[in-house]
Amino acid sequence: MAALILAEISSTFEASMAFVALPALSIHFANPIGASWTITAFFVVSAGTAALFSRLGDIYGRRRLLILVLLIAASGSLLSALSETLTGVIAGRTLQGATGAVLPLCLGLMRENLPPSKLSFNIGIMGGVVGVSAGLAFLLAGYLLDHVEWHGLFLCSFAIAIAGAATVSLVVPRSKPAPDSRRLDIWGGILFVPAISSLMLALTLGRGGWIQWQVLTTFIAGLLLLIFWARHEWRHRNPLIDIRLFADRRICLANLVFASAAIGPMLYPQVILSLAQQPVLTGVGLGLSATAAGMLKQPGTLMGFIAGPLGGRIAERWGSRQAILLGAGTLALGWIPPLLEMNSFGVLLGTVCMQSFGMVVLYGAVSNQIVEAAPLLRTSEALGLAQTTRSTFTAIGSQIIAAALAYSTVTAGESSNAAYPSSSAYTMAFVFLLCASTAAFIAAWLLPRSGPIPTEPVAPALRPNEQMTVES
């Protein structure tokens, strides 16, 4: 668990660090739009490779693929650290995006090596690690940026990734993948990455306006390619990424919970931090500095120490469905206070704590639900698909929230030309977040009660005239 936690910390740090480094990179290269691609490239690649690398881990060994992914990320960190051009930094961040597969591979290794009696609790622990390490990554990145400049961020991420790869190779037992005599579905892997990446890229480019030929062309091309890929995988006898997994009600509804959370409450900092920093003269907001607003998020980060083990224990004793209901219910209730009073520091602090608590519980519980439902030989693949679902709907949600905050604007006095969201714009954003959280709760309510996690490999159903050997 210590080795897998270190691997996940590496993934979380690389996902979070660029948000802190973005202002410094924009100034250093005098190119704010270009610098934003250090974030865009990472998440586009992360969404495209999460399910693919996870499935390859199921086939060739999750430990082997986890080490490979960490080494790819380390090489990307080193490339960015040594680069003196923005192109080189972006290229390094592109390689770092491979860490999108780290969590699915870690959870697959946990199912492979831990006894069933400890699995649910430890998956909850991993959910807490995701929440806590994300908050602490912002603090560490800020400290490094103030004392070592931006190169130090990438050297630190390089060191963490190398340490993670070394620890996994020394501590985690070798995986024992089941040999499969059927022909590997190469096209399933080749088509999936550009299809998802094109959709993610179009959603990112759409922030500058959807009525642009680059955005529309990229979106339509990605959608058509995704449809073609889905048709190919549905008809293939041995699909690399089996979309038929979604025919299982538990996996389908778990992904719906993830999608509802990703499109709304996972993006709560986009609204809360904006409201906290908005000048008081606008009639809404607290007027906090960026540093003070960042500290507002830290008590919520500490909730991960409580929520992770608690969610895991609930899933262990009463099933994943009950833990998901707790997480989704907490998210929904958390948006009611700011709807009633949005100019109170105490209310915003309470909202941050409730959202952090609910999200950590939800993250671990949904992962538990998918682990329970997925065939053992496709565990990481199913979790990788969930990661792709989360990334895609997060991109969609950020567009919706940005549009809601731009719906109505005010200025900070007659002498100011800067436009800020009005109270009605924030109300619209909070209503959307409440609706998304409620949708997650409804999807969780429709889940069947959890069954025991299978411990023995189960061979997928074979079609007539099909031969397969499985080594237990």
C-alpha positions in Angstrom: 0.0 0.0 0.0 2.9 2.4 0.8 4.4 1.7 -2.7 1.0 2.3 -4.4 0.3 5.4 -2.4 3.7 6.9 -3.5 2.8 6.1 -7.1 -0.5 7.8 -6.8 1.1 10.9 -5.1 3.4 11.1 -8.2 0.3 11.2 -10.4 -1.6 13.7 -8.3 1.4 16.0 -8.0 1.9 16.1 -11.8 -1.8 16.9 -12.3 -1.8 19.7 -9.8 1.6 21.4 -10.2 0.9 23.1 -13.5 -2.0 25.1 -12.1 0.5 26.7 -9.6 3.2 27.1 -12.2 1.0 28.6 -14.9 1.4 32.3 -13.9 5.2 31.9 -13.7 5.4 30.1 -17.1 3.1 32.7 -18.7 5.5 35.5 -17.5 8.7 33.6 -18.3 7.8 32.8 -21.9 5.6 35.9 -22.4 2.9 33.7 -23.9 -0.1 33.1 -21.6 -2.1 31.3 -24.2 0.8 29.0 -25.1 1.5 28.4 -21.4 -2.0 27.2 -20.8 -1.2 24.2 -23.1 0.9 22.8 -20.3 -2.4 22.0 -18.6 -4.4 21.2 -21.8 -1.8 18.7 -23.2 -1.6 16.9 -19.9 -5.3 16.3 -19.5 -6.0 15.5 -23.1 -3.3 12.8 -23.1 -4.5 11.6 -19.6 -8.0 11.1 -20.8 -6.9 9.3 -24.0 -4.4 6.9 -22.3 -6.1 6.0 -19.0 -8.3 3.2 -20.3 -5.7 2.0 -22.9 -2.7 1.6 -20.5 -5.0 0.2 -17.8 -6.2 -2.5 -20.3 -2.7 -3.3 -21.3 -1.9 -3.7 -17.6 -4.7 -6.3 -17.4 -3.1 -8.2 -20.3 0.6 -7.9 -19.7 0.8 -7.3 -16.0 -0.4 -4.3 -14.0 2.9 -3.9 -12.1 4.9 -3.8 -15.3 2.7 -1.2 -16.9 2.6 0.9 -13.7 6.4 1.0 -13.6 6.4 1.9 -17.3 3.9 4.7 -16.9 5.9 6.2 -14.0 9.1 6.1 -16.1 7.3 7.8 -19.0 6.1 10.5 -16.6 9.6 10.9 -15.1 11.1 11.3 -18.6 8.5 14.0 -19.3 9.3 15.8 -16.0 13.0 15.7 -16.8 12.4 17.0 -20.4 10.3 19.9 -19.0 12.9 20.7 -16.3 15.8 20.9 -18.8 13.9 22.8 -21.5 14.4 26.4 -22.2 11.6 26.7 -24.7 7.8 26.5 -24.1 7.5 23.8 -26.8 9.9 21.6 -24.8 7.9 22.2 -21.6 4.6 21.3 -23.3 6.2 18.1 -24.8 7.3 17.0 -21.4 3.8 17.7 -19.9 2.4 15.6 -22.8 4.5 12.6 -21.6 3.4 13.3 -18.0 -0.2 12.8 -19.1 0.4 9.0 -19.1 -0.1 9.1 -15.3 -3.8 9.1 -15.9 -3.5 5.3 -15.8 -1.8 5.2 -12.4 -4.8 5.0 -10.2 -6.6 2.3 -12.2 -3.5 0.2 -12.2 -2.9 0.7 -8.5 -6.5 -0.3 -7.7 -6.1 -3.3 -10.0 -3.0 -4.3 -8.1 -4.8 -3.9 -4.8 -7.5 -6.3 -5.9 -4.9 -8.7 -7.2 -2.8 -8.8 -4.0 -5.0 -7.8 -1.0 -7.4 -10.2 0.8 -11.1 -9.4 0.2 -11.6 -8.5 3.9 -9.1 -5.6 3.5 -9.8 -4.5 0.0 -12.8 -2.1 0.5 -11.1 -0.3 3.4 -7.8 0.2 1.5 -9.6 1.4 -1.6 -11.2 4.0 0.7 -7.7 4.9 1.9 -6.6 5.4 -1.7 -9.5 7.7 -2.3 -8.4 9.7 0.7 -4.8 9.8 -0.6 -6.2 11.3 -3.9 -8.0 14.1 -2.0 -5.3 14.9 0.5 -2.3 14.8 -1.9 -4.1 17.1 -4.4 -4.4 19.8 -1.7 -0.9 19.3 -0.3 0.5 19.3 -3.9 -0.6 22.9 -4.2 1.2 23.9 -1.1 4.4 22.1 -2.1 4.3 23.5 -5.6 3.8 27.0 -4.3 6.8 26.7 -1.9 9.0 25.4 -4.7 7.9 28.1 -7.0 8.8 30.8 -4.5 12.2 29.4 -3.6 13.5 27.4 -6.6 11.5 28.8 -9.6 9.5 26.7 -12.0 12.3 24.3 -13.0 12.3 23.0 -9.5 8.7 21.8 -9.8 9.6 19.5 -12.7 12.7 18.2 -10.9 10.6 17.4 -7.9 8.0 15.6 -9.9 10.9 13.7 -11.7 12.2 12.6 -8.3 8.8 11.5 -7.0 8.1 9.5 -10.2 11.5 7.7 -10.0 11.0 7.0 -6.3 7.5 5.6 -7.1 8.8 3.4 -9.9 11.7 2.1 -7.8 9.4 1.3 -4.8 6.8 -0.5 -6.9 9.5 -2.6 -8.5 11.0 -3.6 -5.1 7.9 -4.1 -3.0 4.8 -4.9 -5.2 4.6 -8.6 -6.2 4.8 -9.5 -9.9 1.5 -9.6 -11.7 0.3 -12.9 -13.2 -1.7 -12.0 -16.3 -3.7 -14.7 -17.9 -2.3 -15.8 -21.3 -4.9 -15.2 -24.1 -4.5 -17.1 -27.3 -6.9 -14.9 -29.2 -5.8 -12.2 -31.6 -5.1 -8.9 -29.8 -7.4 -6.0 -31.0 -4.8 -3.5 -32.2 -7.3 -1.2 -33.8 -9.1 -0.9 -30.6 -6.1 0.8 -29.0 -5.1 2.8 -32.1 -8.5 4.4 -32.6 -9.5 5.1 -29.0 -6.7 7.6 -28.0 -7.2 10.0 -30.9 -11.0 9.8 -30.6 -11.1 10.8 -26.9 -8.2 13.2 -27.3 -10.0 15.0 -30.2 -13.1 15.4 -28.1 -11.1 16.7 -25.1 -9.2 19.1 -27.3 -12.4 20.5 -28.8 -13.9 21.0 -25.3 -10.8 22.9 -24.3 -10.6 25.0 -27.4 -14.3 25.8 -27.0 -13.6 28.1 -24.2 -12.7 30.8 -26.7 -16.0 30.3 -28.5 -17.7 27.3 -30.2 -18.4 28.9 -33.5 -14.9 28.4 -34.8 -14.0 26.0 -37.6 -11.0 24.6 -35.6 -13.3 23.7 -32.7 -16.2 22.3 -34.8 -13.9 20.3 -37.0 -12.0 18.8 -34.1 -15.2 18.0 -32.3 -17.0 16.4 -35.2 -13.9 14.4 -36.2 -13.5 13.1 -32.7 -17.2 12.2 -32.4 -17.2 10.3 -35.7 -14.0 8.5 -34.8 -15.4 7.5 -31.4 -18.6 6.1 -33.0 -16.5 4.1 -35.5 -14.3 2.8 -32.6 -17.3 1.9 -30.5 -18.9 -0.1 -33.4 -15.6 -1.8 -34.0 -15.2 -2.8 -30.3 -18.8 -4.0 -30.1 -18.4 -6.4 -33.0 -14.9 -7.6 -32.1 -14.6 -11.1 -30.5 -11.8 -10.0 -28.2 -12.0 -6.2 -27.8 -9.1 -4.4 -26.3 -11.5 -2.1 -24.5 -14.7 -3.9 -23.9 -17.6 -1.3 -24.0 -19.9 -4.2 -23.2 -18.8 -3.7 -19.6 -21.4 -0.9 -19.5 -24.1 -3.5 -20.0 -23.6 -4.3 -16.3 -26.0 -2.1 -14.4 -23.5 -1.6 -11.5 -20.7 -0.4 -13.8 -23.0 1.8 -15.9 -24.6 3.5 -12.9 -21.2 3.9 -11.2 -19.9 5.7 -14.2 -23.1 7.8 -14.2 -22.4 8.8 -10.6 -18.8 9.7 -11.7 -20.1 11.7 -14.7 -22.6 13.7 -12.5 -19.9 14.4 -9.9 -17.3 15.4 -12.6 -19.6 17.8 -14.5 -20.5 19.7 -11.3 -19.2 19.3 -7.7 -15.7 18.2 -8.7 -15.3 21.7 -10.1 -16.3 23.5 -6.9 -13.0 25.4 -6.6 -13.9 27.1 -9.9 -16.8 28.8 -8.2 -15.8 29.0 -4.5 -12.3 30.4 -5.1 -13.7 33.0 -7.6 -16.3 34.1 -5.1 -13.8 34.3 -2.3 -11.4 36.6 -4.2 -14.1 38.8 -5.8 -13.9 42.5 -4.5 -16.5 43.4 -1.9 -17.4 46.5 -3.9 -19.2 44.3 -6.4 -21.8 43.5 -3.8 -20.9 39.8 -3.6 -17.6 38.2 -2.6 -15.2 38.2 0.3 -12.3 40.2 -1.3 -9.6 37.7 -0.1 -6.2 37.6 -1.6 -5.1 34.6 -3.8 -3.1 33.2 -0.9 -5.9 33.5 1.6 -8.3 32.0 -0.9 -5.9 29.1 -1.4 -5.7 28.6 2.4 -9.6 28.4 2.4 -9.3 25.1 0.6 -6.8 23.5 3.0 -9.3 22.6 5.8 -11.2 20.7 3.1 -8.0 18.9 2.2 -7.6 17.7 5.7 -11.1 16.2 5.5 -9.5 13.5 3.3 -7.8 12.0 6.4 -11.3 11.4 7.8 -13.3 10.7 4.7 -11.1 8.2 3.1 -10.9 5.6 6.0 -14.6 6.3 6.9 -15.8 5.7 3.4 -13.7 2.5 3.1 -15.1 1.2 6.4 -18.7 1.9 5.4 -18.1 0.1 2.0 -16.5 -2.8 3.9 -19.4 -3.2 6.4 -22.5 -2.1 4.5 -21.5 -2.1 0.8 -20.3 0.4 -1.7 -23.8 1.6 -2.5 -24.2 3.0 1.1 -20.9 4.8 0.9 -21.7 6.3 -2.5 -25.1 7.5 -1.1 -23.3 9.2 1.8 -20.8 10.9 -0.5 -23.4 12.1 -3.0 -25.8 13.2 -0.3 -23.1 15.3 1.4 -22.3 16.9 -1.9 -25.9 17.8 -2.5 -26.5 19.2 1.0 -23.3 21.2 0.8 -24.7 23.5 -1.9 -27.8 24.6 0.1 -26.0 27.0 2.5 -24.2 29.2 -0.1 -27.5 29.4 -2.0 -29.0 31.1 1.1 -25.9 33.2 2.1 -22.9 33.5 -0.2 -21.1 36.4 1.4 -20.1 34.5 4.6 -16.6 33.2 5.2 -18.0 30.5 7.5 -20.5 29.4 5.0 -17.9 29.0 2.2 -15.5 27.2 4.6 -18.3 24.8 5.6 -19.1 24.3 1.9 -15.5 23.5 1.1 -15.3 21.0 3.9 -18.6 19.3 2.9 -17.5 19.1 -0.8 -14.1 17.7 0.1 -15.6 15.1 2.5 -18.3 14.0 0.0 -15.9 13.9 -2.9 -13.3 11.7 -1.2 -16.0 9.3 0.1 -17.6 9.2 -3.4 -14.2 8.7 -5.2 -13.3 5.7 -3.1 -16.8 4.2 -3.1 -17.3 4.4 -6.8 -13.9 2.7 -7.3 -15.1 0.0 -4.9 -18.3 -0.4 -6.8 -16.5 -0.9 -10.1 -14.0 -3.3 -8.6 -16.9 -5.4 -7.2 -18.6 -5.5 -10.6 -15.8 -5.9 -13.0 -14.3 -9.2 -14.1 -11.0 -9.8 -12.4 -9.1 -9.9 -15.7 -10.6 -6.5 -16.7 -10.5 -4.6 -13.4 -8.0 -1.9 -14.4 -9.7 -1.5 -17.8 -13.1 -0.8 -16.1 -11.4 1.7 -13.8 -9.6 3.3 -16.6 -12.9 3.8 -18.5 -14.2 5.5 -15.4 -11.2 7.8 -15.3 -11.9 8.7 -19.0 -15.5 9.4 -18.1 -14.5 11.7 -15.3 -12.0 13.6 -17.4 -14.5 14.1 -20.3 -17.3 15.3 -18.1 -15.0 17.6 -16.1 -14.1 19.4 -19.4 -17.8 19.7 -20.2 -18.7 21.0 -16.7 -16.0 23.6 -16.7 -17.6 25.1 -19.8 -21.1 25.1 -18.3 -19.8 26.7 -15.0 -17.8 29.3 -17.0 -21.0 30.2 -19.0 -23.1 30.4 -15.8 -20.6 32.8 -14.2 -20.5 35.0 -17.4 -24.4 35.1 -17.5 -24.6 38.3 -15.5 -21.7 40.6 -14.6 -21.0 43.7 -12.4 -18.1 46.0 -11.9 -16.2 47.0 -8.7 -17.3 50.7 -8.8 -17.7 53.2 -11.6 -14.0 53.6 -12.1 -13.4 49.9 -12.7 -13.7 48.3 -16.1 -13.2 44.8 -14.9 -16.3 42.6 -15.0 -17.1 40.1 -12.2 -20.0 37.6 -11.9 -23.1 39.0 -10.2 -25.0 37.4 -7.3 -27.5 36.0 -9.8 -24.6 34.4 -11.8 -23.3 32.7 -8.7 -26.8 31.6 -7.8 -27.2 30.0 -11.2 -23.8 28.2 -10.8 -24.8 26.9 -7.3 -28.2 25.7 -8.7 -26.3 23.8 -11.4 -23.9 22.3 -8.9 -26.9 21.2 -6.7 -28.6 19.6 -9.6 -25.5 17.7 -10.7 -25.0 16.5 -7.1 -28.6 15.4 -6.9 -28.2 13.5 -10.2 -25.3 11.6 -8.6 -27.4 10.8 -5.6 -30.3 9.5 -7.8 -27.9 7.3 -9.8 -26.4 6.0 -6.6 -29.9 5.2 -5.2 -30.6 3.1 -8.4 -27.5 0.9 -7.7 -28.3 -2.6 -6.6 -27.0 -3.6 -3.2 -23.3 -4.6 -3.3 -22.2 -8.2 -3.4 -19.0 -9.8 -2.4 -15.9 -9.0 -4.4 -14.9 -12.1 -6.5 -11.4 -13.4 -5.6 -10.9 -16.0 -8.4 -10.3 -15.2 -12.0 -13.4 -15.6 -14.1 -12.9 -16.3 -17.8 -15.1 -14.2 -20.1 -17.8 -16.0 -22.0 -16.6 -17.6 -25.2 -18.4 -17.6 -28.5 -18.7 -20.8 -30.5 -15.6 -22.1 -32.1 -13.5 -19.9 -29.9 -10.5 -21.2 -28.0 -9.0 -19.7 -24.9 -6.7 -20.8 -22.2 -6.7 -19.2 -18.8 -4.0 -19.9 -16.2 -5.1 -19.5 -12.6 
